[in-house]
């Protein structure tokens, strides 16, 4: 088997339509398989969380990690975010005072006229 290098690599534009179609089909199948694996993992985790005492065990483990673990700050962030206390990453603007802008615009117009 030859290893890829600059001499034996071809861009999609250099390939025939049938080769392009074949590559696209392979990519689509691989994408679907990866999506199914992610969905399966999510379903497995949700099922485990429904078992009696599992959420309590995870909560206790997380609190112990915050108190005594090696990566206490990261554990604290996970705990804080899990209870809905994550700080807002974006700046919220409730009201904008544009009077200063309007006054500045009038001043600039006067300068242009002179």
C-alpha positions, 0 to 999 in steps of 0.5 A, spaced: 500 500 500 502 506 498 502 512 503 499 518 501 504 524 499 504 530 494 505 526 488 499 521 489 494 525 492 488 528 488 483 533 489 476 532 488 476 536 482 481 532 479 477 526 480 472 523 475 464 524 477 463 517 479 470 517 483 467 523 487 460 520 488 463 514 491 467 518 496 461 522 498 457 516 499 463 513 503 463 519 507 456 519 508 456 512 511 461 514 516 458 520 518 451 516 519 455 511 523 459 516 527 452 519 529 449 513 531 455 511 536 454 518 539 446 517 540 448 510 543 452 513 548 447 518 550 442 513 550 446 509 555 448 514 559 441 517 560 439 509 562 444 509 567 442 516 570 435 513 571 438 507 575 436 508 583 441 512 587 446 513 581 445 521 580 446 521 588 452 517 587 455 522 582 453 528 586 457 525 592 463 524 587 463 531 584 462 534 591 468 530 594 472 532 587 471 539 589 473 538 596 479 533 596 480 532 588 486 534 584 483 538 579 478 542 584 477 548 580 474 544 574 470 540 579 467 546 582 466 549 575 462 543 573 458 543 579 456 550 579 454 550 571 450 543 573 446 547 578 445 553 573 449 558 576 454 559 570 456 566 569 453 569 563 459 569 557 456 575 553 454 582 555 447 583 556 445 590 554 438 592 556 438 599 554 442 604 550 443 611 551 444 614 544 444 622 546 451 622 546 452 619 539 447 624 536 450 630 540 457 628 537 454 627 530 451 634 530 458 637 532 461 633 527 457 636 521 458 643 524 466 642 523 464 639 516 461 645 514 466 650 516 
